[in-house]
Amino acid sequence: MCRHLAYLGPPVTLRSLLCDPPHGLATQSWAPRRQRHGTVNVDGFGVGWYAPGDPEPARYRRAGPVWADPSFADLARVTRSGAVLAAVRSATAGTEPGEAAAAPFAAGRWLFSHNGVLAGWPAAAAGLAAALPPADLIALPARSDSALLWALTAARLTAGATPGEALAGTLAGLAAHRLDGRFNFLLTDGETVAATAAGDTLCYRAGPGQVLVASEPGDDEPGWAEVPDGSLLEATAAGVRVTPLGAWPGEQGTKETLTQAAGAGLAAANGRRSH
């Protein structure tokens, strides 16, 4: 469910990044090649990008499929950026439709996307939602599993966690509440990218001074690397680090193994912070 990507590097047009590749994100809205769950992504789309000298990103989001928005073609043709996060949406059953539910979600300098599903939504999320202050719950941008997961991640960022720690911490919270699902997260502040491979496909392609992280390759050119399931990816334009989250159990795995996976990710992040 859903496809997303993040790019850091020399400024490029949104069209060259999202629309021109033969199997790029725009094409993945109706013909994804590696999507494990669902067949199309037509419940909305969005793109966020950073302008030079401005730490807070701009966003363009719509409730329908990307091909049904003629205005986006013009926007993508003329807009250039060296930091982009974009997504096409296949909505979880029972979640709110509309533009507000389309990624990327944003707060300050951060952009976030979730490819996956919180199993048992919405009933299963009651305990998880209770961990948030009432003001954060009221401020949720949409009634959806992805918006709730973003609020939990954003709270950790506000508390001082690094991007990798925030994503691993959200996984740990899911484990503590014994929740299942697929949780491929993607997070950027325009200078770094953090992502999890936790139930669906993830890959990246790195080159001199640039990196592209995506749910699936946009072309068949060389250089793409698969991220193993159960991994945390952390990247800048200068390089990529992939570390294990632990033995990721998958959607049908045990809650205990999920706890181990999230705990391993936090331990690895804390170890890097101490050096």
C-alpha positions as CSV (number, residue, x, y, z in Angstrom):
1,M,0.0,0.0,0.0
2,C,1.5,3.3,-1.2
3,R,4.8,4.1,-2.8
4,H,7.2,6.8,-1.8
5,L,10.6,8.3,-2.4
6,A,13.1,10.8,-1.1
7,Y,15.9,12.6,-2.9
8,L,19.0,14.6,-1.8
9,G,21.4,16.0,-4.2
10,P,21.9,18.7,-6.9
11,P,18.7,20.5,-7.7
12,V,16.5,18.7,-10.3
13,T,13.0,19.3,-11.5
14,L,10.2,17.4,-9.9
15,R,9.3,16.1,-13.4
16,S,12.7,14.6,-13.9
17,L,12.4,12.9,-10.5
18,L,8.8,11.8,-10.4
19,C,7.4,11.7,-13.9
20,D,10.2,11.1,-16.5
21,P,11.6,7.8,-15.3
22,P,9.8,5.0,-17.1
23,H,8.7,3.3,-13.9
24,G,8.8,6.4,-11.7
25,L,6.5,7.4,-8.8
26,A,3.9,8.8,-11.2
27,T,3.7,5.5,-13.0
28,Q,3.7,3.6,-9.8
29,S,0.3,5.2,-9.0
30,W,-1.3,2.9,-11.5
31,A,1.4,0.3,-12.4
32,P,3.8,-0.5,-9.5
33,R,6.1,-3.4,-10.2
34,R,7.1,-4.5,-6.8
35,Q,4.2,-3.6,-4.5
36,R,3.4,-6.5,-2.3
37,H,0.0,-5.3,-1.1
38,G,-2.6,-3.7,-3.3
39,T,-2.4,-3.1,-7.0
40,V,-2.8,0.7,-7.6
41,N,-2.2,3.9,-5.6
42,V,-5.0,6.2,-6.6
43,D,-6.3,7.6,-3.2
44,G,-4.1,10.7,-3.3
45,F,-0.6,11.9,-3.9
46,G,1.8,14.6,-2.5
47,V,5.2,16.1,-2.9
48,G,7.2,18.2,-0.5
49,W,10.4,20.1,-1.4
50,Y,12.9,22.5,0.0
51,A,13.9,25.9,-1.4
52,P,17.4,27.3,-0.9
53,G,17.7,29.3,2.3
54,D,14.4,28.1,3.7
55,P,14.4,25.2,6.2
56,E,10.6,24.6,6.0
57,P,9.4,22.7,3.0
58,A,6.6,23.5,0.6
59,R,4.0,20.9,-0.2
60,Y,1.5,20.1,-3.0
61,R,-1.1,17.4,-2.2
62,R,-4.3,16.2,-3.8
63,A,-7.0,13.7,-3.0
64,G,-7.0,12.0,-6.4
65,P,-4.5,10.2,-8.6
66,V,-1.6,12.1,-9.9
67,W,-2.6,11.6,-13.6
68,A,-5.9,13.4,-12.9
69,D,-4.3,16.6,-11.9
70,P,-3.2,18.6,-15.0
71,S,-1.8,21.4,-12.8
72,F,0.8,19.1,-11.3
73,A,2.4,18.6,-14.7
74,D,3.2,22.3,-15.0
75,L,4.3,22.6,-11.4
76,A,6.6,19.6,-11.8
77,R,8.1,21.0,-15.0
78,V,9.3,24.3,-13.5
79,T,10.0,23.4,-9.8
80,R,13.5,22.5,-9.0
81,S,14.9,21.3,-5.6
82,G,17.8,19.4,-4.1
83,A,15.7,17.8,-1.4
84,V,12.3,16.1,-2.1
85,L,9.9,13.7,-0.5
86,A,6.9,12.4,-2.5
87,A,4.3,9.7,-2.2
88,V,1.3,8.1,-3.9
89,R,-1.4,6.7,-1.7
90,S,-3.4,3.5,-1.4
91,A,-5.6,4.2,1.6
92,T,-6.0,1.8,4.6
93,A,-9.6,0.7,5.0
94,G,-11.4,2.9,7.5
95,T,-9.1,5.9,7.1
96,E,-10.2,9.3,6.1
97,P,-10.1,10.3,2.4
98,G,-9.0,13.6,1.2
99,E,-6.0,15.8,0.7
100,A,-5.2,16.1,4.4
101,A,-4.6,12.3,4.6
102,A,-2.1,12.3,1.7
103,A,1.6,12.2,2.5
104,P,3.9,13.9,3.0
105,F,2.9,15.0,6.5
106,A,4.8,18.0,7.8
107,A,5.9,19.8,10.9
108,G,8.5,22.5,10.9
109,R,11.4,21.3,8.8
110,W,10.3,17.6,8.7
111,L,8.5,15.6,6.0
112,F,7.2,12.1,6.6
113,S,5.5,9.3,4.7
114,H,4.2,5.8,5.7
115,N,4.0,2.9,3.3
116,G,2.0,0.2,5.0
117,V,-0.9,-0.4,7.3
118,L,-1.6,-0.5,11.1
119,A,-3.5,-3.8,11.4
120,G,-6.8,-3.5,13.0
121,W,-7.2,0.2,12.4
122,P,-9.0,2.0,14.0
123,A,-9.9,-0.1,17.1
124,A,-6.3,-1.4,17.5
125,A,-4.9,2.1,17.8
126,A,-6.8,3.2,20.9
127,G,-4.0,2.4,23.3
128,L,-1.4,3.8,21.0
129,A,-3.3,7.1,20.6
130,A,-3.6,7.4,24.4
131,A,0.2,7.8,24.5
132,L,-0.1,11.2,22.9
133,P,-1.1,14.4,24.7
134,P,-4.7,15.5,23.9
135,A,-3.5,18.5,22.0
136,D,-1.5,16.3,19.7
137,L,-4.5,14.1,19.0
138,I,-6.7,17.1,18.3
139,A,-4.1,18.4,15.9
140,L,-3.9,15.2,13.8
141,P,-4.1,16.3,10.2
142,A,-6.4,13.4,9.3
143,R,-8.1,10.4,10.8
144,S,-5.7,7.8,9.5
145,D,-3.1,5.3,10.7
146,S,-0.4,7.2,8.9
147,A,-1.2,10.5,10.5
148,L,-1.2,8.9,13.9
149,L,2.2,7.2,13.3
150,W,3.5,10.6,12.1
151,A,2.3,12.3,15.3
152,L,4.1,9.6,17.4
153,T,7.3,10.1,15.4
154,A,7.1,13.9,15.5
155,A,6.8,13.8,19.3
156,R,10.0,11.9,19.5
157,L,11.8,14.4,17.2
158,T,10.5,17.2,19.4
159,A,11.9,15.4,22.4
160,G,15.4,15.4,20.8
161,A,15.6,12.0,19.0
162,T,17.6,11.7,15.9
163,P,15.6,10.7,12.8
164,G,16.7,7.1,13.0
165,E,15.9,7.0,16.8
166,A,12.5,8.5,16.2
167,L,11.6,5.9,13.6
168,A,12.9,3.0,15.7
169,G,11.1,4.5,18.8
170,T,7.8,4.5,17.0
171,L,8.4,0.8,16.1
172,A,9.1,0.1,19.8
173,G,5.9,1.8,20.7
174,L,3.9,-0.4,18.3
175,A,5.6,-3.4,19.9
176,A,4.8,-2.3,23.4
177,H,1.1,-2.2,22.5
178,R,1.4,-5.5,20.7
179,L,0.3,-4.1,17.3
180,D,1.0,-5.7,13.9
181,G,1.2,-4.2,10.4
182,R,3.7,-3.0,7.8
183,F,5.7,0.1,8.7
184,N,7.9,1.4,6.0
185,F,8.6,4.9,7.2
186,L,10.4,7.7,5.3
187,L,11.5,10.9,7.0
188,T,13.6,13.9,5.9
189,D,14.6,17.4,7.0
190,G,16.1,18.3,3.7
191,E,19.6,17.4,4.7
192,T,19.2,13.8,6.0
193,V,16.9,10.9,5.1
194,A,15.9,8.1,7.5
195,A,13.7,5.1,6.4
196,T,12.6,1.7,7.6
197,A,12.1,-1.4,5.6
198,A,9.5,-3.2,7.7
199,G,7.1,-5.2,5.7
200,D,7.4,-3.9,2.2
201,T,10.1,-3.1,-0.4
202,L,12.7,-0.4,-0.1
203,C,15.8,0.4,-2.2
204,Y,18.2,3.2,-2.9
205,R,20.6,4.5,-5.5
206,A,23.6,6.6,-4.4
207,G,26.0,8.6,-6.6
208,P,28.5,11.4,-6.2
209,G,26.8,14.0,-4.0
210,Q,23.3,12.5,-4.2
211,V,21.0,9.7,-3.0
212,L,17.6,8.5,-4.0
213,V,15.6,6.3,-1.6
214,A,12.4,4.7,-3.0
215,S,9.9,1.9,-2.5
216,E,11.0,0.5,-5.8
217,P,13.3,1.5,-8.7
218,G,12.0,4.0,-11.2
219,D,14.1,2.5,-14.0
220,D,16.2,-0.5,-14.9
221,E,19.5,1.3,-14.9
222,P,22.3,0.0,-12.7
223,G,23.1,1.2,-9.2
224,W,20.0,0.3,-7.3
225,A,20.5,-1.6,-4.0
226,E,17.8,-3.5,-2.2
227,V,17.3,-2.7,1.5
228,P,16.7,-6.0,3.5
229,D,13.4,-6.2,5.3
230,G,13.9,-5.4,9.0
231,S,16.4,-2.6,8.3
232,L,17.0,1.1,9.2
233,L,18.4,3.3,6.5
234,E,20.1,6.6,7.3
235,A,21.5,8.8,4.5
236,T,22.8,12.1,3.4
237,A,23.9,13.2,0.0
238,A,27.4,12.0,1.0
239,G,26.6,8.4,1.9
240,V,24.1,5.7,3.0
241,R,24.2,3.5,6.2
242,V,21.9,0.5,6.5
243,T,21.7,-1.3,9.8
244,P,19.5,-4.2,11.0
245,L,16.5,-3.5,13.1
246,G,16.6,-7.1,14.2
247,A,14.8,-10.2,13.0
248,W,11.7,-8.5,11.5
249,P,8.8,-11.0,11.8
250,G,6.6,-9.7,9.0
251,E,2.9,-9.0,9.3
252,Q,2.2,-12.5,10.8
253,G,5.2,-12.6,13.1
254,T,5.2,-12.6,16.9
255,K,5.0,-9.5,19.0
256,E,8.0,-10.6,20.9
257,T,10.2,-10.5,17.7
258,L,8.8,-7.1,16.8
259,T,10.0,-5.9,20.2
260,Q,13.4,-7.3,19.6
261,A,13.6,-5.6,16.2
262,A,12.6,-2.2,17.5
263,G,14.9,-2.6,20.5
264,A,17.9,-3.5,18.3
265,G,17.3,-0.4,16.2
266,L,17.3,1.8,19.3
267,A,20.4,0.2,20.7
268,A,22.2,0.7,17.4
269,A,21.1,4.3,17.3
270,N,22.2,5.0,20.8
271,G,25.5,3.3,20.2
272,R,26.2,5.7,17.2
273,R,25.2,8.7,19.4
274,S,27.7,7.8,22.1
275,H,30.7,7.7,19.7
